[in-house]
Amino acid sequence: MTLWVRYARNGMEGFGTLEGDAIQPHTGDLFATAAPEGAPFPLAEATLLSPVRPTVFIGLWNNFAEAATKQGLSHPESPLFFLKSPRSIVGPDVTIAPPPGYTGRVIYEGELGLVIGKRVSNATEEEAAAAIFGLTCVNDVTALDTLTADPSFPQWARAKGADSFGPVGPAIATDLDWSALRVKVSLNGRVRQDYPTADMIIPPARIVSLLSREMTLEAGDLIACGTSVGALPMRPGMTVEVTIEGIGTLRNVFGG
């Protein structure tokens, strides 16, 4: 397994592999021609950024069996998805802030993220599986009262696409078995979500295959696989942590 990160250091941005408490810098293209360059340096000397900068950021709804049962929903045969603005993405330790003037509920949703590693279109499940570069942590933040503010039109993009509403990171893990993971979310240290990724209704390769029938996915694009039970509103000042063993902990504070 390899952990890939993006970072800022000495006024410059770069990418590399996380090796314990050090980063090995790389040059080239993360998804094609990455090669080590230079000596490792301490992680403490850098600020971790979001490990991806996608052109397309897709989120799934109703993709976990336990949550579907709790809400009385049937299992979808195809991904029920929405688009989050790529500009909503922030990295670890960046403050989550609602839009100016918004005073309603803001909820966290801890999720497994799929990072695409190469162009894929109308793919079989085998081709789709080969196109998944790695896995990361996602917090799909939602302005819940915006979503349902107009009864004639659920505002998915607006409710989920605000600046800072897409924390991602801290790393991309390659060669990690998605089906053996758990997604844990804590608020101020208290665990609120803890669910197995094996409970996913539509698994990763099928997600990518079905989505690729409708839109071409490119290297660096990001898919959040949906969440399970336990998503709750945050209060100002709360620290929210999304942890997936093997990937790490994505930590952010809600500014409110």
C-alpha positions as CSV (number, residue, x, y, z in Angstrom):
1,M,0.0,0.0,0.0
2,T,1.2,3.5,-0.8
3,L,-0.1,6.8,0.6
4,W,0.0,9.7,-1.8
5,V,-0.3,13.3,-0.5
6,R,-0.3,16.8,-1.9
7,Y,1.4,19.5,0.3
8,A,2.5,23.1,0.6
9,R,6.1,23.8,1.7
10,N,8.3,26.9,1.5
11,G,5.7,28.7,-0.6
12,M,5.5,25.8,-3.2
13,E,3.1,23.0,-3.8
14,G,4.1,19.4,-4.5
15,F,3.1,15.8,-4.2
16,G,4.7,12.7,-2.9
17,T,4.4,9.6,-0.7
18,L,3.8,9.7,3.0
19,E,6.4,7.4,4.7
20,G,5.8,7.5,8.5
21,D,6.5,11.0,9.6
22,A,8.2,12.0,6.4
23,I,7.2,12.9,2.8
24,Q,9.2,11.6,-0.2
25,P,8.7,14.3,-2.9
26,H,8.0,13.2,-6.4
27,T,7.9,14.8,-9.8
28,G,5.9,14.2,-13.0
29,D,2.2,13.2,-13.0
30,L,0.7,11.5,-10.0
31,F,-1.4,9.3,-12.2
32,A,1.1,8.5,-14.9
33,T,4.8,9.4,-14.6
34,A,5.4,10.0,-10.8
35,A,9.1,9.5,-9.8
36,P,10.9,10.2,-6.5
37,E,13.1,13.3,-6.6
38,G,15.2,14.6,-3.8
39,A,15.5,13.6,-0.1
40,P,12.5,13.0,2.2
41,F,11.6,15.8,4.6
42,P,9.6,15.9,7.9
43,L,5.9,16.0,7.5
44,A,5.9,18.7,10.2
45,E,7.6,21.0,7.7
46,A,4.6,20.9,5.3
47,T,0.9,21.6,5.2
48,L,-1.2,18.8,3.8
49,L,-3.6,19.9,1.0
50,S,-6.5,18.0,-0.5
51,P,-4.8,15.0,-2.3
52,V,-6.9,15.6,-5.4
53,R,-8.0,18.5,-7.5
54,P,-10.8,16.9,-9.6
55,T,-12.6,18.4,-12.6
56,V,-15.7,16.3,-11.6
57,F,-16.8,15.6,-7.9
58,I,-19.7,13.1,-7.7
59,G,-21.6,12.2,-4.6
60,L,-23.9,9.2,-4.1
61,W,-27.1,9.1,-2.1
62,N,-28.8,6.0,-0.7
63,N,-25.9,3.6,-1.2
64,F,-25.8,1.8,2.1
65,A,-28.2,-0.9,3.1
66,E,-28.5,-0.1,6.8
67,A,-29.3,3.5,6.1
68,A,-31.8,2.5,3.4
69,T,-33.6,0.2,5.8
70,K,-33.7,2.9,8.5
71,Q,-35.3,5.4,6.0
72,G,-37.6,2.9,4.4
73,L,-35.9,3.2,1.0
74,S,-35.5,0.6,-1.7
75,H,-32.1,-0.4,-3.0
76,P,-31.2,1.5,-6.2
77,E,-30.0,-0.5,-9.3
78,S,-28.1,2.5,-10.6
79,P,-26.2,5.2,-8.6
80,L,-28.4,8.0,-7.3
81,F,-25.9,10.8,-7.6
82,F,-25.4,14.6,-7.5
83,L,-22.5,16.9,-8.4
84,K,-20.5,18.8,-5.8
85,S,-18.6,21.8,-7.0
86,P,-14.8,21.0,-7.2
87,R,-14.3,24.4,-5.6
88,S,-16.0,23.1,-2.4
89,I,-12.9,20.9,-1.8
90,V,-10.5,21.7,1.0
91,G,-7.8,19.7,2.7
92,P,-7.2,18.7,6.3
93,D,-7.4,21.3,9.1
94,V,-9.2,23.8,7.0
95,T,-12.2,25.4,8.6
96,I,-15.7,24.4,7.3
97,A,-17.8,27.6,7.0
98,P,-21.4,28.0,5.9
99,P,-22.3,30.6,3.3
100,P,-22.7,34.1,4.7
101,G,-26.1,34.6,6.1
102,Y,-26.9,30.9,6.3
103,T,-28.1,30.0,9.9
104,G,-29.6,26.6,9.3
105,R,-28.4,23.1,10.0
106,V,-25.1,21.9,8.5
107,I,-24.4,18.2,8.7
108,Y,-21.3,16.1,8.2
109,E,-21.4,12.8,6.2
110,G,-18.2,10.7,6.4
111,E,-17.6,8.7,3.2
112,L,-15.2,6.6,1.3
113,G,-13.9,8.4,-1.8
114,L,-12.8,6.8,-5.0
115,V,-10.0,8.6,-6.9
116,I,-10.0,7.9,-10.7
117,G,-6.6,7.3,-12.2
118,K,-7.2,7.3,-15.9
119,R,-9.8,8.3,-18.5
120,V,-12.8,5.9,-18.5
121,S,-15.9,5.9,-20.6
122,N,-18.6,3.3,-21.1
123,A,-16.5,0.9,-19.1
124,T,-17.1,-2.7,-18.1
125,E,-16.7,-3.4,-14.4
126,E,-13.3,-4.9,-14.9
127,E,-12.2,-1.8,-16.8
128,A,-13.7,0.4,-14.2
129,A,-11.9,-1.4,-11.4
130,A,-8.6,-0.9,-13.2
131,A,-9.4,2.8,-13.5
132,I,-9.7,3.4,-9.7
133,F,-6.3,4.8,-8.6
134,G,-7.0,4.7,-4.9
135,L,-9.2,5.6,-1.9
136,T,-9.5,8.6,0.3
137,C,-11.7,10.1,3.1
138,V,-14.5,12.5,2.2
139,N,-16.7,14.7,4.4
140,D,-19.8,15.5,2.3
141,V,-21.0,18.6,4.1
142,T,-24.6,19.7,3.5
143,A,-26.6,22.8,4.3
144,L,-29.7,20.7,5.1
145,D,-32.2,23.6,5.2
146,T,-31.1,24.8,1.8
147,L,-31.7,21.4,0.3
148,T,-35.4,21.4,1.2
149,A,-36.0,25.2,1.2
150,D,-38.0,25.2,-2.0
151,P,-40.6,22.4,-2.2
152,S,-40.6,22.5,-6.0
153,F,-36.9,21.8,-6.4
154,P,-34.5,20.0,-4.1
155,Q,-31.3,22.1,-4.3
156,W,-28.6,19.4,-4.1
157,A,-25.8,21.3,-5.8
158,R,-26.4,24.5,-3.8
159,A,-26.7,22.6,-0.5
160,K,-23.6,20.6,-1.0
161,G,-21.4,22.8,-3.2
162,A,-20.6,25.8,-1.0
163,D,-17.0,26.8,-0.4
164,S,-15.3,24.4,2.1
165,F,-18.2,21.9,2.0
166,G,-15.9,19.2,0.5
167,P,-13.1,18.3,2.9
168,V,-10.9,15.5,1.4
169,G,-7.8,13.7,2.6
170,P,-5.4,13.4,4.2
171,A,-4.0,11.0,1.6
172,I,-4.9,8.6,-1.3
173,A,-4.2,5.0,-0.4
174,T,-3.5,2.6,-3.2
175,D,-3.8,-1.2,-3.1
176,L,-6.3,-1.1,-0.2
177,D,-9.2,-3.5,0.0
178,W,-12.3,-1.3,0.0
179,S,-14.6,-4.0,1.3
180,A,-12.6,-4.5,4.5
181,L,-12.8,-0.9,5.8
182,R,-14.9,1.0,8.3
183,V,-15.8,4.7,8.1
184,K,-15.7,6.4,11.5
185,V,-16.7,10.0,12.2
186,S,-16.3,11.7,15.6
187,L,-17.5,15.0,16.8
188,N,-15.2,16.5,19.5
189,G,-13.9,13.0,20.0
190,R,-17.3,11.2,20.3
191,V,-17.9,8.6,17.6
192,R,-21.1,9.4,15.8
193,Q,-20.7,7.2,12.6
194,D,-19.1,3.8,12.5
195,Y,-20.1,1.7,9.5
196,P,-18.6,-1.0,7.3
197,T,-17.9,-0.2,3.6
198,A,-19.0,-3.8,2.8
199,D,-22.6,-2.6,3.5
200,M,-22.4,-0.6,0.2
201,I,-25.4,-1.4,-2.1
202,I,-23.5,-0.6,-5.4
203,P,-19.8,-1.4,-5.0
204,P,-17.0,0.8,-6.4
205,A,-16.3,-1.0,-9.7
206,R,-20.0,-1.0,-10.6
207,I,-20.4,2.7,-9.5
208,V,-17.6,3.7,-11.9
209,S,-18.8,1.5,-14.7
210,L,-22.4,2.8,-14.5
211,L,-21.4,6.4,-14.2
212,S,-19.0,6.1,-17.1
213,R,-21.9,5.2,-19.3
214,E,-23.2,8.7,-18.8
215,M,-20.1,10.8,-18.4
216,T,-16.4,10.4,-19.2
217,L,-14.3,10.4,-16.0
218,E,-10.8,11.7,-16.1
219,A,-7.7,11.1,-13.9
220,G,-8.1,12.9,-10.6
221,D,-11.9,12.9,-10.6
222,L,-13.5,12.0,-7.3
223,I,-16.5,9.9,-6.3
224,A,-17.9,9.9,-2.8
225,C,-19.6,6.5,-2.2
226,G,-22.4,7.7,0.0
227,T,-22.9,7.6,3.8
228,S,-24.7,5.4,6.3
229,V,-26.5,6.1,9.6
230,G,-25.4,8.7,12.1
231,A,-25.0,11.9,10.1
232,L,-25.9,14.8,12.4
233,P,-25.7,18.6,12.5
234,M,-22.5,20.3,13.6
235,R,-22.3,23.2,16.1
236,P,-19.8,26.1,15.8
237,G,-16.4,25.2,17.2
238,M,-16.9,21.4,16.8
239,T,-14.0,19.3,15.5
240,V,-15.2,16.7,13.0
241,E,-12.9,13.8,12.2
242,V,-13.4,11.2,9.4
243,T,-11.2,8.2,9.9
244,I,-10.6,5.2,7.6
245,E,-7.9,2.8,8.8
246,G,-5.2,2.6,6.1
247,I,-6.0,6.1,4.8
248,G,-5.8,8.2,8.0
249,T,-7.9,10.9,9.7
250,L,-9.4,13.9,7.9
251,R,-9.8,16.6,10.6
252,N,-11.7,19.9,10.2
253,V,-13.3,22.4,12.5
254,F,-16.8,23.7,11.8
255,G,-16.7,27.5,11.9
256,G,-20.5,28.1,12.1
